[in-house]
Structure formats: C-alpha cells, structure tokens
Amino acid sequence: VTPAIMWGNLNLLFWLSLIPFATAWMSKSNYQTFPVFIYALLLVFCGVAYDILRRSIVKSYSEKNELIHALHKQKTKALISTVGYIAAVPLAFVYVGISLTLFVIIAVLWIIPDKNIEKALR
C-alpha cells in the first residue's frame, strides 16, 4: 500500500462519512431542493474520490495483472455514476424527482457486485 492509496482511501472515507447526515437532512426536509442539491454534490465528491483511489491503485502497480484489468473495467461504471451525479446537481433545482431517480438508478448499477475484483484477488 502506497501513501497515495492511503490518502485516496482517507479522502473517500471522509466524503462517505458525510452521507448519513445529508441523507437525514434530505429526509427531514421532505426532499426539498437545497438538501437534495447538497446530497447530489456530496455524491459527486464521493465519485471523484473513488476515481482518485482507483487511479492510485492502478498507478501503484508496475506490471499489468488481473486486478488492474478489473479496475479498468470499473472505470466505465465509475464514470457513468459520476456523470449521473453531476447531472443530478442542477436537476435538483429543475425537479427534485429527477435527481432522486438518478440516485436510485446509480444505486442499482452498483448493487450487483463486480466479480472481476474477487477473481483477481484469489
């Protein structure tokens, strides 16, 4: 584990630790525009932090192996997620329901685990 991976992981964990607070605020406010906007913005930061961590892991390997191949496959899913979250930020001001729908679609995208990383670690 390199220092870049450690910092990338801490960065991701920090943003993820804020999700319960944003979720509670969004729920208590009955999904008003501003809390949904903040939640979407937080998810953008989580997506970017995940990509930073993923890139740090890939960069730390000098030779190509199955783990690097699996992480490259996740690049597309991570990019789709981040773009969806970026779209949800301004859409929260247009219609909150669109942003909430994007959150659900992206969650469904990630609910099925990627078996490639499991296989690579065996």
Beta strands, then each sheet from edge to edge (+ up, - down):
end
